[in-house]
Amino acid sequence: MNRFSRKAMQSWASLGPRFLPFADVATDDLPLSRLLRLSLFQVSVGMALVLLVGTLNRVMIVELTVPASLVGVMIALPIVFAPFRALIGFRSDVHSSALGWRRVPFIWRGTMLQFGGLAIMPFALLVLGGQGHANSAPVWIGYLGAATAFLLVGAGLHMVQTVGLALATDLAPVEDQPKVVGLMYVMLLAGMIFSALVFGLALENFSPGRLVQVIQASAVATVVLNVLALWKMEARHSRPGAVRGEARAETPEFAASWEKLINGGQAKRRLMVVGLGTLGFGMADVLLEPYGGQVLALSVADTTKLTAILAFGSLLGFAWASRVLGRGFDPLMMAGYGALVGVPGFLAICLAAPLGWPFLFVGGTALIGFGAGLFGHGTLTATMQLAPREQIGLALGTWGAVQATTAGVGIAFGSMMRDIILALPIGSWFGAATPYISVYALEILFLLAALAVIAPLLRGRATPGLSAS
Amino acid sequence: MNYDPDKVWPSGLTIGEAEELHRHIIDGTRVFGFIAIVAHILAYVYTPWFG
């Protein structure tokens, strides 16, 4: 080795860990700046969600003239991966790594999958839409390409979000967890709103080249945001009771861990609450705008504002829940209040049509947003606080699996139910509002069921304080 | 910096750490190779080159 390369080597070694993505010491306090940086992964998840469910939905139908039913199938594909969140979370719990990382490898892999899916997405969509020379190619190439792209993005975002939330739980002390949950939700919402606006502006003058630019730019943004979020975030060798540098003698089986989680602390009942409540709040998401437009004769600009009002209500809910839960209020009680607020919200929306009061509709929408915010915050905080220290990934993965699956199923089921009732002879018993009102009534039932399931969990600890954890 | 006999220089990693990093690099290359192939096929179907 000559003098020069030895010198170069020494300076490389002395650069030290400053430029490496490791956090060598686990700190007990979690400053807000670090927390904000960690929450950037939620921005990338929000961006991918908006792209899949909102922007590309419209682009495929309007600009690329893909049949709506095919678009529906493609958009539903990522839900296939939602139940696997539990498995991903478990794998990250027991991941044995010489580098001492548990969460980072999974977030990195998820980021790669999301990036890869977005990288091929624009070409897949153009081929699916039969643009350019693609109309002379066999149809299955477009199907296969688009399905691959959607599956990759879906797998990636479920992986990133599950393991990212597990990492946030690892890092945050118990008393800070409500704050962390609030921030995660707000950043998800902020990422969705911001990227929806940016995508809308960027795609205003649509051209195939522009589509490629926009989607691939979002792929790059995914990697940048997630690497920023990860950098120096997870302490090495932080597993509870881990021996430095050695893999554990035996890794627990998924089935055994699952049994342990599901049978401890009434987890099954809590998951039922999550599922019922998410169904209750989620089914109307895509029906609010058509209800306002078709039944209450609001203009397009007004119905777009409805979505903003819903989001604003949720933001208020997150903020208030963070504040109250931060003082030690029972998060399950908060989730119960959320469902309780949702019931009059849906009632108000139902009554808006026969009474002809658009104001009631707006107020109901805001109430639903608020209730959904409280409910989401409460259930996630409860999951974090009740998760056994060595099963954080599995617990949050299970929560995410139930939440994402029921949300997707709810949206699909809500619009299907409207179409079916519209086609039935009972479809106009109460005028044009009939199919919508029946969906809303069903949602009220789901919320009441969630309340019935949650009630036994709350009995005996109605006072603030976390005696159970 | 305290001395660790398992560490191999010039990288300063242990063999296990180096192998793990290597595995990530190989995995990444495979995934991106696959993605690149798919992207090229789709781009060719959309606008064939040398056509």
HADDOCK unambig.tbl for C-alpha pairs under 7 A between the chains (distance, minus, plus):
assign (segid A and resid 9 and name CA) (segid B and resid 10 and name CA) 6.78 0.50 0.50
assign (segid A and resid 98 and name CA) (segid B and resid 16 and name CA) 5.59 0.50 0.50
assign (segid A and resid 98 and name CA) (segid B and resid 17 and name CA) 4.98 0.50 0.50
assign (segid A and resid 98 and name CA) (segid B and resid 20 and name CA) 6.78 0.50 0.50
assign (segid A and resid 99 and name CA) (segid B and resid 17 and name CA) 5.41 0.50 0.50
assign (segid A and resid 116 and name CA) (segid B and resid 35 and name CA) 5.95 0.50 0.50
assign (segid A and resid 120 and name CA) (segid B and resid 39 and name CA) 5.09 0.50 0.50
assign (segid A and resid 123 and name CA) (segid B and resid 42 and name CA) 5.70 0.50 0.50
assign (segid A and resid 123 and name CA) (segid B and resid 43 and name CA) 5.83 0.50 0.50
assign (segid A and resid 124 and name CA) (segid B and resid 42 and name CA) 6.14 0.50 0.50
assign (segid A and resid 126 and name CA) (segid B and resid 46 and name CA) 6.96 0.50 0.50
assign (segid A and resid 127 and name CA) (segid B and resid 42 and name CA) 6.89 0.50 0.50
assign (segid A and resid 127 and name CA) (segid B and resid 46 and name CA) 5.76 0.50 0.50
assign (segid A and resid 131 and name CA) (segid B and resid 46 and name CA) 6.80 0.50 0.50
assign (segid A and resid 132 and name CA) (segid B and resid 46 and name CA) 5.44 0.50 0.50
assign (segid A and resid 132 and name CA) (segid B and resid 47 and name CA) 6.24 0.50 0.50
assign (segid A and resid 133 and name CA) (segid B and resid 45 and name CA) 6.47 0.50 0.50
assign (segid A and resid 133 and name CA) (segid B and resid 46 and name CA) 5.17 0.50 0.50
assign (segid A and resid 133 and name CA) (segid B and resid 47 and name CA) 5.80 0.50 0.50
assign (segid A and resid 134 and name CA) (segid B and resid 45 and name CA) 5.41 0.50 0.50
assign (segid A and resid 134 and name CA) (segid B and resid 46 and name CA) 4.83 0.50 0.50
assign (segid A and resid 137 and name CA) (segid B and resid 45 and name CA) 6.74 0.50 0.50
